[in-house]
Amino acid sequence: MRVVFACIGSLGDLHPMLALAVEARRRGHEAVVAAAPSYSVNVERAGVEFRELRPEIPSDPDDLAYFFHMSRGPERLLRQVVFAGVRETHADLSAAVRGADALVVGELLYTAGLVAEGEGIPWWNAVLAPTSMLSATDPCVLAPAPFLHPFRKLGAWVHRLAYIGGRIQGRMWAREYFRFRRELGLPPGGNPIFDTKHSPHGTLVMFPEFLGAPQPDWPGNFVQAGFPFYEQGGMSAGLEEFLSAGEAPVVFTLGSIVSHFEPRFYHEALAAVRMLGRRAVLLTGRNAEVPRDLPETVFVARYEPLGALLSRVAAVVHAGGIGTCAEALRAGVPSVIVPFAFDQPDNAWRLGRLGVARSLSRGGISARNLARRLNEVLGDAGFSTRARGISCGFDFGGAAGMALERVENGVRKSARPSMIREG
């Protein structure tokens, strides 16, 4: 069968789709990945057919800082980028699925159901982090309203009430989406942020139970597969040489987006490792504020594959994106998390609950604070012991295969005779 995998966002959104696409190819299917134009090289490098999908997340550092505001970021991104570009997204996704047998989408693709219905194919939505489930019985740390989280002790009614307000607010943010539906001659339909993003064919929950267990208010017909890892191969020769030359370093990374606009982090990171007498790897992205005249104990690169790197380090300091969290858990290394927006505060809380991470507020970035948090996770053997226990005690493989099996079975049940090739 021919399966289209589509996503909007960062590399943390793209890599799970690539993992699923590579698994689909391994199972003998045709795979297509629809993503932002700037990701065409990433997709083609994986040996997968690429299709362009708008909108693209802005890349200017000032724009990124604007959209990654802790409290206002979700509204700004949804209202001004995602819903403002809904017509272009719908057109691109419709073109990408033409002739396909199934569609799998990540977050923010709110017309996926319309596109799949127009093509007459089943579709699934993939959820990468517990935040996206918006559960009242296992409430997340909401980046725009973190003050609500301590009230989880009072019961689910607190967050059910909060989500009523969120639904009203979400419909206001989605005005352009509802206007587009009217243009198509369709009724308004459900709330895209809370309800209709989940497919009636099924939801692929791409995180493990130990991070977020199934809840009674999750959508029906889901499969909890676990983290899908996109294997990118080995590290650069320079990094291999650095790692072999001394003790395990500390890695500092803010992911594929935050690293581009946070001006202080890498300067403070360098000062912190000097205080601690530690070796370090700085993964900086396109950040223009990278320190110069670095000592031999510090290695700097724009990008290195975390899957290969983290198993050889002492700890990782990061922003809490779900992809980096997953790689840290798989490698069995403790984290210091500096969450910026979206799902990151909740991911930080969940890793803290597991006893494998400490958090530091975005406003608290300083060499002294980074050194203090690193001392906590490196000085207490319990953090490393618990991290290794999770790594050794959980099967981190097979998630992509489990998800693809659900898609294959769903296509067989709903399909035209030509959809499945025997053998």
SULMO-V985914 format. One record per run of one state. SS is the DSSP state (a for helix, b for strand, c for the rest). FROM is the first residue (numbers start at 0). TO is the last residue. Records with the same first field share a line. If there is no record, write none. Layout:
BEGIN
SS->FROM-TO + FROM-TO
END
This chain:
BEGIN
c->0-0 + 6-9 + 26-28 + 35-35 + 45-47 + 52-59 + 67-71 + 82-84 + 97-100 + 105-110 + 119-120 + 127-128 + 133-141 + 154-155 + 173-173 + 183-201 + 205-220 + 224-235 + 244-248 + 253-253 + 258-263 + 276-278 + 283-296 + 301-304 + 312-313 + 318-320 + 331-332 + 337-342 + 353-355 + 359-360 + 364-365 + 379-379 + 393-397 + 414-415 + 419-422
b->1-5 + 29-34 + 48-51 + 101-104 + 121-126 + 202-204 + 221-223 + 249-252 + 279-282 + 297-300 + 314-317 + 333-336 + 356-358
a->10-25 + 36-44 + 60-66 + 72-81 + 85-96 + 111-118 + 129-132 + 142-153 + 156-172 + 174-182 + 236-243 + 254-257 + 264-275 + 305-311 + 321-330 + 343-352 + 361-363 + 366-378 + 380-392 + 398-413 + 416-418
END
